[in-house]
């Protein structure tokens, strides 16, 4: 961990217009009002900060696990309610304008405002992992380093944009909702009930009860449905072999995939496809 600072750190962006940085605040941290020439995402890893925009009476309060999206050239200052550790993603307008889709993501995140607050929950774990990836690539000299740095930044913005808009008032229910959203996007990863409970920070019994309220299914039922729906779509579009569809959906054991597919669709994959398309299909296993 780097030494605590009493003033904001100076961030210099490289030629590709993007930087990951960290700011650890001392108890006496002070910040004068300033405006940065770049956009930034401020993620509160620890502590609690108050973001005050120039000319605005109501500040934004950001606790641990919360992200702030701040537009370039917005005059503001930060103050600590509790000594804080901040993870920063800073990038130029030019970085975004290379991809109209990325620029639109940022517009949707800031909603035309100077700064917007995004509650964390389980999303924070994903941000932290992507931020670490960005730092590793930023400080290395591997081939494709700049591409990897940009990819980490883009994935952070995508993850932010997919946070639930209307979070439940119940904090426990919100945590399970966040896990459910994460599962929807990463069902192909090696998920288990234990991993999901750890993400939500609660017992199996409590998590399972809330998960069923949200989805109407058990964790395993929901995970299986997500995976098999994806596999069936890949097969129906004729883009993958049965082995490839199973692998892409998170199944390494083909016999297990066949059993689940038959239970869900009433037939093994090839027979299901032939019945669906009304023709005998060439083998792509």
N, C-alpha and C positions, 0 to 999 in steps of 0.2 A: 504494500500500500504506500502511495506517495505521501510526502509530508503535507500536513494541513496548510491551507492558505488563508490569509486574512482578507485578500482582495481577489477579484475575478481573474482567472487565468487568461493569458493571451493566446488566442487560437489563430494560427497561420495556415491557410489552406494551400495545398500543393497545386500544381498546374491542372490536375484533373478535377479540381474544385470540390474536394470532399475530405473530411477528417473526422476521426473518432477521437474523443478526448475524455479526460476524467478530472473532476474538481472535488477535492476533499476540503471541506470548510473547517476552520478552527472555530472555537467558541466566540472569538471576536471578529468573525467575518463581517466585512462591510463592503457595500457596493454603491457607487455613485450611479446616477441615472446615465444610461448609455444606449446606443443604437448600433447593432452589428450590421456589417454589409452583406451578411449571409443569413439564410434560413437556418433554424436549428430545432432539434428535438432535445428536450431536457428530460431525462429520466431520473427520478428520485430513487436511488438505490437504498439510501438510509436517511433518516431524519424527516424534516418537514420544512418546506419553504413557502414564502409568500411572494407572488409575482405581481408587481404593480406597474401598470401601463401609464405613461404620462397622460395627464388629463382625465383619467378615469378614477372614479371614487371607490369602486368596489374591486378589490384585488382578487386574484385567483389563489386558492390554497391547494398546495400539492403535497400530499403525504407520500410515504414510502410506497413504491410500486406504481406511482402515477407518472404520466408523461405530459409534458407541455409542448405544443407545437407553436413556434414563434416565427413570424414572418420577418424578413430582412427589413432593416431601417426603422423598426418600431422602437421608439424610446421607452425604456423600461428599467426597472431595477429589481433585484432579488434580495430578500432578507430571510434569515433563518429563524424559524420558530424553535427548531431544534438543530444543532450542528448537523450538517448534511453532507452526504456523498452523492455527487451527481455524475451521471454518464451522459456524455454529449455526442450528438451526431450533427455536424455542421456541414452545410453544402451551399453552393452558389446557385443562382437562378439558371446559369448556363448548364449546370449539371442536370437540372430538370428538363430544360427545354429541348434536350436531345431526344426526349421521348414524350410525345404528347400525352400518352397514357399516364406516365409518371407525374407530369405536371397537373393533370386532372385529379390524381390521387391527393396531391398536396392541397389543391383548391378545396376538395371535399373534406379534408381533415381540418383546415382552418376556417371553412365556412365563410370566407370573406372577411374574417375578423383578424385583428392583430395577433391574437394568441388564443388558443383553445386548450382545454383541459381534457385528458383522456384517462379514465380510471383503469387501473391495471388488473389486479387479480392474477389469474394464472397466465395471462398474456405476458406478465413481467418476466417469467422464466424464459420465454421465447426471446424477448428483447435482450435479456442478459446474454443468452447464448449467441445470438446474432452479433451483439456488440463485441463479445470476446473474439468471434471470428474476424470481425472487421479490424480489431486491434492487432491480431496475429498477422493478418495479411499486410496491414499497413506498415508494420515494423520489420517485415521480412524482405527477402529479395527473390522470391520464387517466381518462376515464369507465370505470366498472367496475373501478377499481383494486383494491378489496378482494376482489372476486370472483376477479381474476387472481392475487392473492397467495395466496388460499386454494387455488386450483387448483394452483399450483406446489407448495405444501406437501402437498396430497393426493397429487399425482403422485410426490413423493419417497417418501411412505409406501408407495404401491403398488409402486414400483420396488424398495424395500427388501424388501417381503414376497415378491417373486418371485425373490429370489436363490436359487441352488441350496442345498438343505439340506445335502447331503453333497458337499463339494468334493473333487476329486481331490487326492491327496498331491503329485503332480507339479505344480510351479508353472506350467510352460508349458501343461500339459494343462488346468489350472484356468482359465488366461486364455482359452484357446480355448473351453472350456465356457461361460464367461461371455459371449463373443461370440456363441456359438450361441444362448444364451438371449435375448440382446438382439435377435438377428435374428428369433427367433420372435415377438417382440412388436412389431417395427418393420420387418417385411419390405417394407412399402409405401413406405419411404423410399428415396432413391437410393443403394442399397448397391452396392458393387463389391468385388472381391477385395482391391484396394489399400486400401480403407477398412477392411475387416475385419482385414487384416494390421497396419495402423496401430493399430487398437484393441487388438490383442493384443500389439503391440510385437515382432513377429518377421518373419522373411523369408517370402516367398511359399511357398517350398519347404517350410519347417518347418511353417508354418501349415496348408498344404494337406494335409500328411501327417497331422497331428493331427486336423484337421477330418474327414477321411475315417474315421479310427479312431472318432470320436465318433458321426458320423451315418451312415456307410456310403456317403456320396455326396461328390461334389465340391461346392465352394461354390456354383457356378452351378446345379447340379442341385438342391441343397437349397433355394436361394432360389426357383427356378422352381416347385418343388413346393409350397412355402408359399404363393406368390402364386396359383397356379392352383387350389389347393384352396380358398382363400378366395373366389376369383372364382366357382368352381362352386357354392359354398354360397350366395353372394348371389343367383346366378341361379336356383338351385333353389328358394329361398324366395320368389322372385318379388318381391323388394324393389328391384331395380335393373335398369336397362337394361343391355345388353351394354357400351355405352360407359361407363356408371357403374360396372359391376363391374370393368372393366379399369382404370379410373382409380383406384378404391378399392384395388385390389390392387397398384398401383405401376407400371402401364403407361400411358405417355403416347402411345405409338405403337400405334394400333388394329390395323394390319396385322400388326405384330409379335406382338401378343396373339393374333390369330386363328391365326397359324402355330404358336405354342406350344400353344395350346388344342387344335388339331387333332392335333398330335403326341402330346399327353398323353391325350386322350380319344377319338381316332379320328374325330372329326367336328367341324365348326365349332360354335360355341355354340348357335345356334338349332336346328340339326338334332339336336344332343345333347339339348337340352331337350325337343324334340318326341318324340324316341324315348323319353326317360325318362318322360314324362307320357302318352305314347300319344295325343297330340292335337296339332292344329295350333294354335299359340299366336299371339295378336295381336302385332304388331310393337311393340317397345319400344326399338328401336335409337335 
